[in-house]
Amino acid sequence: MHSYKFTYHPVMEYPNLTNSGLEVSRLGLSGSPLGETIHATTTDRMLGMYQDVGGNFVDKANFYCGT
């Protein structure tokens, strides 16, 4: 597994996440299949490519609850 260092990408937008002060990439990556149904080597490559385009938000939720 590689260790990636995040850097801002000039094309990606980074809006604030509510009032938290966190800036997240506008494009998120669904991470639920990563390392599980997608092989670890492929997962590592996908995360690297996502970071290369400025992504910094991986959604790893197992399920969502509606109200």
C-alpha positions as CSV (number, residue, x, y, z in Angstrom):
1,M,0.0,0.0,0.0
2,H,1.3,3.4,-1.0
3,S,1.3,6.4,1.3
4,Y,-0.2,9.4,-0.5
5,K,0.3,13.1,0.3
6,F,-2.7,15.3,-0.6
7,T,-2.1,18.4,-2.7
8,Y,-4.7,20.8,-4.1
9,H,-5.4,20.3,-7.8
10,P,-5.9,23.5,-9.9
11,V,-9.0,22.2,-11.6
12,M,-10.8,20.5,-8.7
13,E,-13.2,22.6,-6.6
14,Y,-13.0,22.4,-2.7
15,P,-16.2,23.7,-1.1
16,N,-16.4,23.9,2.7
17,L,-18.2,21.0,4.4
18,T,-20.9,22.9,6.3
19,N,-19.5,24.9,9.2
20,S,-16.7,22.4,10.0
21,G,-14.0,24.3,8.0
22,L,-13.1,21.2,6.1
23,E,-12.6,21.6,2.4
24,V,-13.6,18.5,0.5
25,S,-13.2,17.8,-3.2
26,R,-16.4,18.3,-5.2
27,L,-16.0,14.9,-6.7
28,G,-16.2,12.1,-4.1
29,L,-15.2,8.5,-4.5
30,S,-17.4,5.6,-3.4
31,G,-15.1,3.5,-1.4
32,S,-17.4,0.6,-0.3
33,P,-16.1,-1.9,-2.8
34,L,-12.4,-0.8,-2.4
35,G,-10.3,-3.6,-1.0
36,E,-13.3,-5.9,-0.7
37,T,-14.8,-6.7,-4.1
38,I,-12.1,-4.8,-5.9
39,H,-8.6,-6.3,-5.6
40,A,-6.1,-4.5,-3.3
41,T,-3.7,-3.7,-6.1
42,T,-6.4,-2.2,-8.2
43,T,-7.8,-0.3,-5.2
44,D,-4.3,1.2,-4.6
45,R,-4.1,2.3,-8.2
46,M,-7.6,3.8,-8.2
47,L,-6.9,5.8,-5.0
48,G,-3.7,7.1,-6.5
49,M,-5.4,8.2,-9.7
50,Y,-8.2,9.8,-7.6
51,Q,-5.7,11.7,-5.6
52,D,-3.8,12.7,-8.7
53,V,-6.9,14.6,-9.9
54,G,-7.3,16.3,-6.5
55,G,-9.7,14.0,-4.8
56,N,-9.7,14.0,-1.0
57,F,-13.2,12.6,-0.1
58,V,-13.7,8.8,0.0
59,D,-17.2,7.7,1.2
60,K,-16.7,4.4,2.9
61,A,-20.3,4.0,4.4
62,N,-21.7,0.5,4.5
63,F,-25.3,1.7,4.3
64,Y,-27.4,4.9,4.5
65,C,-30.5,5.5,6.7
66,G,-33.3,7.5,5.4
67,T,-35.7,9.5,7.7
